[in-house]
Structure formats: C-alpha cells, structure tokens
Amino acid sequence: MGFSLPVKLKDGIYWVGCDSARLLNSNMYLIKDEDVGVLVDPAWSQSGCFYDKLSTLMDLDKIKYIIVQNYEPDTVKALELLKKTLKDFQIVTHWKISMFLNKFDLNVPMYIIDENDWKLKLPTKELEFIFTPFNYFAGSFCTYDKTSKTVFSGELFSVVKNKFGLYVDKEPLYLYSLKTFHKLYLPLEYAKKAVKNIPEEVELIAPKYGSVLEDEFIPKAKKEILSIEKEFDFDSVREDIMSNLYKDLVYLDFKDAFKNLFKNLQKAIESIIMLELKVENETLHQGLNKSKSIIKKDGEIEGINAELSVGLSNSGLNEELTQFLESLLDRLLYPLVNSYKREQILNKNKYERNPILDPLTGLFSVEYLEFLKPKLKQSVRYKFPITMGVVNIDFDEQTGKLYKECIIREAAKYLQNHFRSSDVLLRIDEGKFLIVMPFTFEKDAKKKMMLVIDGLNQKAFCGTKNMHVKAKTSVLEYDKESTLEDFLKKLDKSTFEPIFITQLS
C-alpha cells in the first residue's frame, strides 16, 4: 500500500500521516463530519506530508478542533505550525495537559473535556472521551467515535516497528511488539485498567504509533496486554527503596520515614506484612505480627546494637528473594540507625542549652556541621543534589551589641519563615548564616537566595527603631570531590569572610 494519499479507514475517518522511516513513526488521523474537521494527535515529525493529505479531503479552514491526547514536544511543535495555517480552531484536551500547553503561549482556545461531560458535539455525531491516566501522561485519554465504532487510543495499543505498515501484517510478531512496547513505556497497572475501559463493540483502534487494529485482532491485542506480568527487577527495586528512604530521612521525622519505608516495601513485595527495628531500648514496629517467615539483620552501628526484621505472610521463600531481602536489610540498617541516633541527640537537647543549638537564635550552631557530613555522603552515593548558601549581614560600625542581637534574632526568624522545613539553617558567626538545601540544584537555590536577600535588605528591624541592614549571599552546589571543610572554604572564596570552621578541624 502506498502512503502518498490519505487512507480512508471508516466513513469519515482518515489516516493522514506519512511513512517517515522511523522506528517510532507517528500516526495522524482526521475525523470528518459534514463540513467540520477534527485532527487527532498532530505530530510535527509528520509535517512534510499531512498538509497535502488534509487539503485533498477538505478546506483547511474547516478544521475546527485538534484533539491532543498526550503532551509531548512533537505535538507542541505541530500546534505551533498549525496555528499559522488554521483559523478559529480549539484544542480539545484534559486540564492536566492544558496546563503544560499553556506554557508555550499558543493563545488558542481550549476545550477542556473534563469540564464538558467528557464529550464533544459535532454536526451529526458526538465524540466521547475515555480517561486513561498515566498511559504516558497523567492527563492521557482516548477518543471514541461511537458512530464508526473507532477508538483513537494514543500510546495505548501502540508498537515500535522496523518497517511501517498501516495494517497488521504478521500477527505473532505484532503481538510480541505490542507487549514489548507496553512493558517498556507504560505502567502496566494503568495500561491494564485502560484496556478494560475500551468498549467491547469497538471495530477499529487507531493508535499513536504502529498499525491500526481491526475486528477480530482487537480482542487478541487486549488479551496480550492483559497477560503481561510485572517483572521483578531486584536491582531497580533496591535502589528505589533506598532512594525513597534517604529522601524521607531528609524531609520527615524518623518515625514517619520508617512508616513510609514499610509502605514502599509492601508496594515492592506484597507478601511483606511486618517491619521492625530494635535499637537501644526502643522498638519501632509496622504491620502485623502474624508472620510465617522472618528475615533479620543485626549489627553494631557507631556503638549502637540494632536489629532490623521483615516478616512475610508466606513461608515459601525462594533463594533469590531471600538473598535480596538479606542484602536489602543490610543496606537499610546503617542509615536507619544513624538517623535514629542523630534525631535522639537533637530531641534530647532540644530544650537544653547545648553547643548544637545557637542560644541567641535557636538555629543550629556550627557544631551541627558534624551531623551534616553523613548526609553529604548520602547525596554523593545516591546522586541527589545538595546546595548551600551563605547569608552575611553587614552591620554599621555604630550599631551596638543589643541592636545587633535584635537584628540577628529577627533575621534568623525571617530565614526560618522563608525556607522549607527540610532545609537546615545554621548561625556560623556574628551575622553570618549557612543554609543547607537538600534536593536543590544551584540554579534554583540562587533564585531563592536572591529573593531572600532582597527581602532582608528591605526589611525594617527592631520595631520602632526601623533599622536596616545590607545583606549579601553566595551559593554553591556541593562538589562530591570535596570534603565539607574544603567545600566551605571554596564557598568562602566566592563571598566575603572565611566561614568559622575551626570546630571541624
């Protein structure tokens, strides 16, 4: 079959794409209802041919709707191109997709399907929309033309093929490609839900990539997708669990982080029904006590004896899963105990005078940098960014001690109110503060710090005294090759005075 002309798939339904000799060749479709045209999932990569095909079918000014079922760059570039040619058309999409499209200043009216009863009325027919979230994008959906019994399925039912064919030619190979695409690119649990939502009476499925599916092949394709089993990748599961734990230990208190760890373990391995940590004289427990199999790991971490256990609902553990759980517990034990110890020390001294807390501001003192070192090691190992910023307040030479203390206290309060609870604030010298921002890249931290500095410079301190200061800043993302001491010296060189780090020596 040649592809130089549009292909009629059903009455009023046309394929208007082209064979671009790509592995992932995009399909484009036109729905024609009397004198109204509806374009489905336009692709800039098809722009070399779709104008000619559309022109043979109808006046381009008659195309009044463009359905955008997924958000991707190829679609955005096509919309920018079509905007220059078409007149008075609307983009038909879900609100979650519209939020991203609005970033590109297309200035095209949006028809939001979830605000219009998931339907679009045409002259003689009505299109219905089927919500299929996370089948490539959170706002993904399919379009159903009930009159022609056609579903425009987006990424659902798509394949990657070495050679383009508008219709399925070799069934076994196509089914294999179908399964491979869905395993690689779509979350299986959502893909299966979406497949079950496709109406039984459908006679043609028109996907974003690959070949159109007809008649008896449709139930075969559905069955193939529904038969895909989730593969357990031990390495990726282990890294996901560890990554989530380290994030939680930064953002949450220890007990909440422990609860989330249990939830993440259950998501990965359904048979896990219990997680328990015994450390010092305390036991943290999540889940049920009725475990048929228990795997334990114990050890001494920085002078603390601890035991971490998981309980499973079944006793039929295979050797591979047992080894995986043992290695996972081994890796989990150190960060859990280390974080528990750090939080216990901080909580114990929370309301006492101690060198970890600055008595004037209540922020951490420079002594806390010792507790920061393990977190920096974690950022290097698990590849998440940590950026640090310095705020330095210059005092007028005539500012007395009492007013300096007043300004420092109010500046500390201002900083606390303008940073996340997960950010760590330290007072490291008279009017100098260090802000440690985990999971933050340098460019984002710089924007934040400049806003904070601007606020400090405009702020009036000490009530009716209406005192003003000059604040400065410098920002650097932590360099994994540096020690903390070397990094702080490097941060100093980009700012004003050496940071007070003698306590770390």
N, C-alpha and C positions, 0 to 999 in steps of 0.2 A: 504493500500500500504506500502511495506517495503522500507526502505531508505538505505539499506546496499550497494546497487549498484547505479551507475549513472542512471538518468532518462532522456530518450530522450523526449524532448518537441516538437521539429520540426526537420526536416532534418538538420543535422549539428549543432543543438542547444541542449545542455545538462545541466541539473541541477546536480551539483557536490558537494552540501553541505551535511549537516547532521542534524538530529534532535537532538539538544543539550539540549532539555527540558527547554529552556529559554523562558521567555515571549517575548524577543526581539531576535528571532532566525535569524541569518544572512543566506541569500541565496548566493550561488556562482554559476556562470554559465561558461560554456566553449563553445566557437564558434569554430567549426572545419571546415576548408576549405581546402580540399585536405590534404597536409602534414603540414599545418600551424595551430597552435592553438592560440586562443585568450582567455585569462582568464578575466572575468569581476568581479570587486569588490571583490578581495580576502579578507578573514577575518581570522585573527589568531585564533579566537574562533572556527573555523571550521577545524583547522589543524589536529585534530585527525582522520579525515576521508578523506579529499579531495585528499591527495596523492594517496591513494589506488584507488579512483574512477578515477582520471586522468590517472593513469597507465593502467587501463583497456581499455581506449579509444585511447591513443596514447603515443608515446615515449615522455617523459618529455622534452627532448632537442628540440622537435618540437614546443614547446610553445614559440612563438616569441614576443607576445605582452601581456601586462597586462593593462587593462583599469581601471583607478582609477577615478571614477565619483564624489567622495566626499572625503574630508580629515578628517580622524578620527584615533585615536590610534590603533584600531583593524586592520585597513588597513596597517598602518605603520609597525606594528609587523609582519603582514603576508608578507609584502615585504621583510623585513629583513630575514625572514625564507626562502622565495622562492629564494632569491639571493644566498643562499648557495647550492641550488639544480639545478636551471635552468641555462642555458648557453645562452649568447648572446640574451637577450630579451630587449625590450624597454618598458618604462612606457608611456602609452598614457593618456594624461590628459590636462586640461586647465592650462594656465600660472599661474593663481591665486593659483591653488592647487600646482603646481610645486614649487612655492616659499616656501611653508611650507615643502614640502617633501625634499627640498634641505638642510634643517636644520639638517637632520639626516645622512648626509654623506653616502647616499646609493651608490653613484658612479655608477648609472645606467643611460644609455642614455634616454633622454626624447623626446617623440614625442608630440609636442605641437599642439593641434588640431586647435586652432585659428590662428596658423601660417601656417596651411596646408589645408586651404579652408574647414575646418570642415569635413574632410573626411579621411578615411584610406583605401588604396587599398590592397585587399587580392588577392590570385591567381585567384579566379573566381567571387568574389563579392566585393562590396565596402560598407564599413560601413559609415553611416552618423551620425553626432553629432548634437544634439539639445540643445542649450544653455538654461538652466533653473536656472538663478541666484537666490541665497538666498533660494533655496529649500534645506535647511540645511546649505549650504555654499555658499559664494559669487561666487565661480567658478563652481558651480554644473552644470552638463549637463546629458543628456540621450543619449544612443547609439541606433541607428536604423539600423537594418538589413533588407533592403528593399526586398532582395530575399525571406526571410522567413516571412516577414511582422511581425517582432518581435521588440519590444522596451524594452531595459533594462533601467528601469526607476529610479534606485537609491531609494532615500527616497520617491519620488513621487509614489502614489498608494500603499504605504506600510501600514501595520497594526501591532498592538500588539495583540497576541493571546495567550490564556491559553494553547492551545494544537496545535502543529504544524500540518498543513495539506498542502501538496504541491498544491492541487487544492481546490477551494472554495467549501465547503460542504453545509453550511446553509446560504443562500443568505441574508436574513434580518439581521442576526447577523453580517455577514461580512461587510455589508454596514454601519452598526452602528459603528463597529470598525474602518472602513476606515475613516469615518467622524471624529471620536474621535481623531485618530492619527494626522490628518491634522490640527485640531483645536489646538491641544496641541503643536505640534512640528514644523509646517511650517507656515510662514507668508502667510495669506490667499490670499492677493492680488497677490503675486508672484506665489503661487500654482495654482491659477485660470488661470493666464496667461500661465503657463507651460502646464496645461491640454489642453488648446485651441491650443497649438502648436503640440500636438501629432497627427500624420497623421490619417485621417479618415479610411484609408484602413487597419490599424493595426489589426492583428488577435490574437496576444498574447502579453501581457505585463508581463515582468519579474521584479518584484520589489526587493529591497534590503531586506525587511522584509515582512513576511506573505506569502500569496499564489499567484501563478501565475494566471492571469486573461485571459480568453479566449472568443473569439467570441462575443455572444450577451451580455455577462456580462460587456464587456468593456464600451459600451455607458452608462450602468446603473451606473458604477463606476464614470465615468466622470460627469454624471448628479448629482450624490451625492456630489461630491467635489464642483462643481459649485454652488450648492444650499446652501452651508454653509454660514450663516450670521455672520458677525463680532459682537461679544458680547461686550457690553459697560460695562466695569468694572470701576465703578466710583472711587474706591479707588486707583487702579493702574494708572488711567489717572491723578488723582490729584497729586500723588507722582511723576509721570513722568514730569508733567508740573513744579512742584516746583523744582525738581532736575535740570532740564534744565535751569530754571531761575537762580538758585544760581550759576551754572557753568558760565552762560553768564555774570552775575554781577561781577564775578572774572576776566574773560578774556576780556570782551568788555567794551567799554564806555557805559554810561547809555542808551543813545538813541538807540544804536544798540541792546542792551539787550532787550529793550522794543519792538523793531521791531520783534525780534526773539520770544518773548513771544506771540505776536499776531499770528505769523505763527504757533506756536505749539498749540495754542488754536484752530485755524482753522483746523489743522490736526485731532484734537481730536473730535471737534464738527463742522461739515461742515456748519451749519446754522449761526455760528458766523461771522458777517461781519464787526464789528467795535470794537475797544478797545480804551478807552480814559482815561487819567489820568489828573486830575486837581490838581495842587499843587502850593501853593503860588500864584503867578501871571502868571503862565505858564500852558499851556495845551498841552499835548502830545497826538497826535491822529493818529490812524492807521485804514485804511479801509474806508468803505462807510458811509455816513451819513443817508442813507435811511433805517433805522431800524424800523421794525414793533413792536419789543419788546426790551425793555431796562431794564437791571438789574443793580442796583447801590449799591455801598457800600461806605460810607463816615466815617471819623473819624479823630481824632487828634493824630498824631504820633510825640512825642517829641516836642510838641509846634507848629507843622505844621498842618493846616487843609488841608485835601485831600479828593478827591472823585475819585473812580475807577468805570468805567462802561463798560459793554459789550452790544453790540447791535446784535440782531438776525434778520434773514431775514423773519422768520415766527412768527405769533402770537400764534400758537398752542402749547405753552409750557406745558408740563405735570408737575405735582407737584414734581416728583423725580428729573427731570432735573433742575427745578427752585431752589430747595434746594441745589443741587450740585453746581450750579453756585454761589449762595449766599455764601456758605461756602468757595468756591474757592477764590472768591474776597476778602473775609475776611482774608484769609491766604496770599494772594498776596499783600495786601495793605501795611503791615508793611515793608517787605524787599524792596519794590519799593520806598517808601517814605524815608526810612532810607538810601538807596543807593543814591537817588537823593540828599538828604541833604549833604551827605558826598562828593559827586562829586562837588556840588556847592561850598562848602567851599574850596576844593582843587583848583578848577578852579579860584575862586575869588582871591586867594592868590598866584596863580602860578607865577606871575611876581613881587610880592611884598616881601619885607623882612618880614618873619614871623617865629615863632618858629616851625612850622610844617616841614619846609624845612631847611636843613643844608646849611648855606650860603657858605661854602667852597666847597662842592661837588655837591650841587643841589639834593642830595638824601634826603629822608625823615629823619627827626631827631627822637630822642627818643620819642618826643611828639606824633608821629603818632601811637604809640602803643595803645593809647586810641581808635583810629578808628579801630584797629585790633580786639578788643575784640568782637564786634558783629559778625565778620567773623568766629571767633573761635567757637562761639555759633552755627553758621550755620553748621560748619563742624561736630560738635557733633550731632546736630539734624538730619542732612541729610546724615550722615555717609560717608563723604568723607575725605580723609587724608590731613593733613597739616603738613609739616615738616619744621623745622627751622635749620639753620646752622649759626655758628659764624666764621668769618674770623678775625684773630688777627695778626696784623703786628708788629713785634718787631723791634725797631729802635736801631741802635748803639748809645751808650751814647754820642758820639761826633757829632751826626747828629744835625745840627742847626735847628731852627724853620722854616726858609724859605724852607730848603730842606725837612723837614718833611711835610710841607704843599704841596710841589710839589709832593712828593710820594703819599700822601693821595688823592690828586686830580686825579693823574694818576691811582692809584689803584681803585678808585671809577669808573672811566671811563672803566677800564678793566672789572670790575664786571658787569657794565651795558651791556657791549657787549657780555658777556658770560652767561647771564641768560635771561629767557623768559620775554616778556613784562608783563605777568601776575604775575611774581614773584615780591615781594615787597622788596626793598633794603633800609636799614636804616644805617646811621652812628650813633653809640651809644656812642662812646668815641673817644679818640685821633686817634688811628689806628685800631679801632675795628668796624666791620660791622656786621649787622644781616641781613640774607636773609630769607624771608618767602616764602615757596614754596607750594602753594595750589595744591591739587590733585596729590601729590607726596608722595610715600612711602619712608620710611627711607633708605632702601637698595639702591634705585635708587638715592636718594639725596646724599648719601655718595659717590657713584661713581662720580657724578657730582662735588661735592665739592673737592674731591681729585685731579681731573683734573685741577680745577681752582687754587688750592693751588700750584700745581706743576708749572702751568704757571706763577703765581706770583713770585715764587722763582727763576724762570729762567729769568724773565723779567729784562731789564735794564731800570732804571728810570732816569728822569731829563736829557734827551738829552745826550750831550757830557760828562756829569758827570758820566754816566754809573754806577749809584748806584744800589746796590742790597739789598734785604731785606730777612728776614726769616719769612714766614707766616705759621700760624697753623690754625687748624679748629676743630670744634666738631659739631656733627649733632644729632638731636633727633626728633622723630615724636611726635606731640602734644598729650599729655595724656588727655583724656576727663575728667578725675577725678580732674585735676589740674586747679587752677586759672592761669592766664597768669603770675602773679608775681611769684608763686611757680614754674611754669614750667621753667621760665628764671633762677631761682636760681638752679634748677636741671641741666639745661644746663651748667651753670657756673661750677658746680662741676666736670663736665666731661671735662672742659677746663682749663683756666688759671687764669683769674682775674674776680671778680664779675662784672656782667653787670650793667651799670649805670641805675637804675630803680627808683631812688628816686622820680622822677616826677609822678610816678604812685601811690605813697603812699597817 
